[in-house]
């Protein structure tokens, strides 16, 4: 019988909260658990909306959540993909003045 291969998938990840010291970074979590990281799924209200509509988040074409799940599947199948949605970019002046998160 073959051993089960473990993978770490971090969901509801907020790079801003990591930047603010409110959450462990994905690298810290991986170091603590010592399990191969297969992906990071960003925090998104789109997941709540998809769930309320009974639709899988991966079907939210063009969203960071959908793209992150597609990256996870590709990595699982052996593709080498960069870990996206893990860094926080502070909003520029125009975004702060005219709205945005």
C-alpha positions as CSV (number, residue, x, y, z in Angstrom):
1,X,0.0,0.0,0.0
2,X,1.4,3.4,-1.0
3,X,1.7,6.2,1.5
4,X,-0.6,9.2,1.2
5,X,1.3,12.3,0.1
6,X,0.5,15.3,2.2
7,X,0.1,18.8,0.7
8,X,-0.5,22.1,2.5
9,X,-3.2,24.4,1.1
10,X,-3.6,27.7,2.8
11,X,-7.0,29.4,2.3
12,X,-8.4,32.8,3.3
13,X,-4.8,34.2,3.1
14,X,-4.5,38.0,3.5
15,X,-1.2,39.4,2.5
16,X,-2.3,42.7,4.1
17,X,-2.9,41.0,7.5
18,X,0.5,39.3,7.2
19,X,2.1,42.8,6.5
20,X,0.3,44.2,9.5
21,X,1.5,41.4,11.7
22,X,-2.0,40.0,12.3
23,X,-1.4,36.7,10.5
24,X,1.5,34.3,10.0
25,X,3.0,34.3,6.5
26,X,2.5,31.3,4.3
27,X,6.3,30.6,4.7
28,X,6.0,30.6,8.5
29,X,3.0,28.2,8.3
30,X,4.9,25.9,6.0
31,X,7.9,25.9,8.3
32,X,5.8,25.1,11.3
33,X,3.9,22.3,9.7
34,X,6.8,21.0,7.5
35,X,4.4,19.9,4.8
36,X,4.9,20.7,1.1
37,X,2.9,23.8,0.2
38,X,0.8,23.3,-2.9
39,X,-1.0,26.6,-2.9
40,X,-2.3,29.8,-1.3
41,X,-5.8,30.9,-1.8
42,X,-6.4,34.6,-1.1
43,X,-9.2,35.9,1.2
44,X,-12.0,37.1,-1.0
45,X,-15.7,38.1,-0.6
46,X,-16.2,36.4,-4.0
47,X,-16.0,33.0,-2.3
48,X,-18.9,33.9,0.0
49,X,-21.0,35.1,-3.0
50,X,-20.1,31.9,-5.0
51,X,-21.0,29.8,-2.0
52,X,-24.4,31.5,-1.6
53,X,-25.1,30.9,-5.2
54,X,-24.0,27.2,-5.0
55,X,-21.2,27.7,-7.5
56,X,-17.6,26.6,-7.0
57,X,-15.2,29.4,-6.5
58,X,-13.0,28.1,-9.3
59,X,-15.8,29.1,-11.7
60,X,-15.4,32.7,-10.8
61,X,-13.5,33.4,-14.0
62,X,-10.9,36.1,-13.9
63,X,-10.8,36.4,-10.1
64,X,-7.7,35.9,-8.0
65,X,-9.4,33.1,-6.1
66,X,-10.2,31.2,-9.3
67,X,-6.7,31.7,-10.6
68,X,-5.2,30.5,-7.3
69,X,-7.2,27.3,-7.4
70,X,-6.2,26.7,-11.0
71,X,-2.6,27.1,-9.9
72,X,-3.1,24.5,-7.2
73,X,-4.5,22.0,-9.6
74,X,-1.6,22.6,-12.1
75,X,1.0,22.2,-9.3
76,X,-0.8,19.0,-8.2
77,X,-0.5,17.7,-11.8
78,X,3.2,18.5,-11.8
79,X,3.4,21.9,-13.3
80,X,5.8,24.5,-11.9
81,X,3.9,27.7,-11.2
82,X,4.9,30.7,-9.1
83,X,3.1,31.3,-5.8
84,X,0.8,34.3,-6.5
85,X,-1.3,36.5,-4.3
86,X,1.1,36.3,-1.4
87,X,2.4,39.8,-1.3
88,X,0.7,43.1,-0.3
89,X,1.0,46.2,-2.4
90,X,0.1,49.3,-0.6
91,X,-2.6,51.3,-2.5
92,X,-1.2,54.3,-4.4
93,X,-2.4,57.9,-3.8
94,X,-5.1,57.8,-6.5
95,X,-6.6,54.5,-5.1
96,X,-6.6,55.9,-1.6
97,X,-8.3,59.1,-2.8
98,X,-10.9,57.5,-5.0
99,X,-11.6,54.3,-3.1
100,X,-10.3,50.8,-3.1
101,X,-9.0,48.3,-0.6
